[in-house]
Amino acid sequence: MKIESLYSPHKAAMRDLISAIHDQIGLLPQFYWPADMLGAEMATAEAVGIFEGEELAGFILYREVPGAWEISLVATHPKFQRRGLMEKLIQHLIAAKGQRRELWLEVHESNHSAQKLYEKLGFKLTGRRPRYYKDGATALLYSCP
């Protein structure tokens, strides 16, 4: 397993990983990343990925905002899920952020496994965005000091 920053040459692998997720679960409100949205996000965000051998197993997109890094996308390839790789990748990002900034993210209220992981890693629930998702669900806002 290795963790590294992702750049333009990795974009095809990132798109393939998102396609694999959509093939497994569909284009759901909890993970709504059609190609145009994904392309726009990848064009403006920083990325860090985790590899199993030479294969991209998961990645995080984030952007710097005043005093924080805002995570916009957390994705693990279906064949690598439930192996603790995302935990390692988020721990890497927590260590990289240093003491002078927070990490922010939002998660669909029905994504209980993600909520448990974020809370385990020190994220605190800081707010809610009612009816944020296309299915009318609430977005839960988390912060990691």
C-alpha positions as CSV (number, residue, x, y, z in Angstrom):
1,M,0.0,0.0,0.0
2,K,1.3,3.5,-0.9
3,I,-0.2,6.9,-0.5
4,E,0.6,9.7,-2.9
5,S,-0.7,13.0,-4.4
6,L,-2.6,12.6,-7.6
7,Y,-2.1,14.7,-10.7
8,S,-3.4,14.8,-14.3
9,P,-1.9,11.4,-15.3
10,H,-4.1,9.8,-12.6
11,K,-7.4,11.3,-13.8
12,A,-8.3,8.3,-16.0
13,A,-7.8,5.9,-13.0
14,M,-9.9,8.2,-10.8
15,R,-12.7,8.2,-13.4
16,D,-12.5,4.4,-13.7
17,L,-12.8,4.1,-10.0
18,I,-15.9,6.3,-9.9
19,S,-17.4,4.3,-12.8
20,A,-16.9,1.1,-10.8
21,I,-18.8,2.5,-7.9
22,H,-21.6,3.7,-10.1
23,D,-21.7,0.2,-11.8
24,Q,-22.1,-1.3,-8.4
25,I,-24.6,1.1,-6.7
26,G,-25.9,3.3,-9.5
27,L,-26.0,7.1,-9.5
28,L,-27.5,7.6,-6.1
29,P,-28.0,10.9,-4.2
30,Q,-25.5,9.6,-1.6
31,F,-22.8,9.4,-4.3
32,Y,-23.9,11.6,-7.1
33,W,-20.9,12.1,-9.3
34,P,-21.8,12.2,-13.0
35,A,-18.9,12.6,-15.5
36,D,-19.4,16.4,-15.9
37,M,-19.5,17.1,-12.2
38,L,-16.5,14.8,-11.5
39,G,-14.5,16.5,-14.3
40,A,-15.2,19.9,-12.9
41,E,-14.3,18.9,-9.4
42,M,-11.1,17.1,-10.5
43,A,-10.1,20.3,-12.4
44,T,-10.2,22.5,-9.3
45,A,-9.4,20.2,-6.4
46,E,-6.3,18.6,-4.9
47,A,-6.2,14.9,-4.7
48,V,-4.5,12.2,-2.7
49,G,-4.8,8.5,-3.4
50,I,-4.0,5.1,-2.0
51,F,-2.7,2.3,-4.2
52,E,-2.6,-1.5,-3.9
53,G,0.3,-2.4,-6.0
54,E,-0.1,-0.1,-9.1
55,E,-3.9,0.0,-8.9
56,L,-5.7,3.1,-7.5
57,A,-7.8,1.7,-4.6
58,G,-9.2,5.0,-3.3
59,F,-8.8,8.7,-3.3
60,I,-9.9,11.9,-1.7
61,L,-10.6,15.3,-3.4
62,Y,-10.2,18.4,-1.3
63,R,-9.6,22.1,-1.6
64,E,-8.0,24.7,0.5
65,V,-10.3,27.3,2.0
66,P,-9.3,29.8,4.7
67,G,-8.2,27.8,7.8
68,A,-9.3,24.5,6.4
69,W,-9.2,21.8,3.8
70,E,-12.7,21.0,2.6
71,I,-13.1,17.4,1.4
72,S,-15.5,17.1,-1.5
73,L,-15.2,13.5,-2.5
74,V,-14.1,10.3,-0.7
75,A,-14.1,7.2,-2.9
76,T,-13.0,3.6,-2.6
77,H,-13.0,1.1,-5.4
78,P,-15.7,-1.6,-4.6
79,K,-13.1,-4.4,-4.7
80,F,-11.0,-2.7,-2.0
81,Q,-13.8,-1.7,0.4
82,R,-13.9,-2.8,4.0
83,R,-10.1,-3.2,4.1
84,G,-9.3,-0.1,6.2
85,L,-7.7,1.7,3.2
86,M,-9.8,4.8,3.5
87,E,-9.1,5.0,7.2
88,K,-5.4,5.1,6.4
89,L,-5.9,7.7,3.6
90,I,-7.9,10.0,5.9
91,Q,-5.3,9.6,8.7
92,H,-2.7,10.6,6.1
93,L,-4.7,13.8,5.3
94,I,-5.2,14.5,9.0
95,A,-1.4,14.3,9.6
96,A,-0.7,16.4,6.5
97,K,-3.1,19.2,7.4
98,G,-1.0,20.2,10.4
99,Q,-2.3,22.1,13.5
100,R,-3.2,25.3,11.6
101,R,-6.2,24.1,9.7
102,E,-9.2,21.9,10.0
103,L,-10.7,19.3,7.7
104,W,-14.4,19.7,6.7
105,L,-16.7,17.3,4.9
106,E,-20.3,16.5,4.5
107,V,-22.0,13.1,4.4
108,H,-25.4,11.8,3.5
109,E,-27.5,11.1,6.6
110,S,-28.0,7.5,5.6
111,N,-24.2,6.7,5.2
112,H,-23.8,5.4,8.7
113,S,-20.5,3.5,7.9
114,A,-18.9,6.7,6.8
115,Q,-20.2,8.6,9.8
116,K,-18.7,5.9,12.1
117,L,-15.3,6.1,10.4
118,Y,-15.2,9.9,10.5
119,E,-16.1,9.9,14.2
120,K,-13.5,7.3,14.9
121,L,-10.9,9.5,13.3
122,G,-11.8,12.5,15.5
123,F,-14.4,14.3,13.3
124,K,-17.2,16.1,15.1
125,L,-20.7,16.7,13.9
126,T,-20.9,20.5,13.5
127,G,-24.1,21.1,11.5
128,R,-26.8,19.9,9.1
129,R,-28.1,21.0,5.7
130,P,-31.7,19.8,5.6
131,R,-33.0,18.6,2.2
132,Y,-29.5,19.0,0.7
133,Y,-29.5,15.9,-1.5
134,K,-31.7,15.2,-4.5
135,D,-33.6,12.6,-2.4
136,G,-34.5,15.2,0.2
137,A,-32.0,13.8,2.7
138,T,-30.0,15.9,5.1
139,A,-26.2,16.5,4.7
140,L,-24.3,16.1,8.0
141,L,-21.4,18.4,8.3
142,Y,-18.3,17.2,10.1
143,S,-15.1,19.0,11.1
144,C,-11.7,17.6,12.4
145,P,-9.7,20.1,14.3
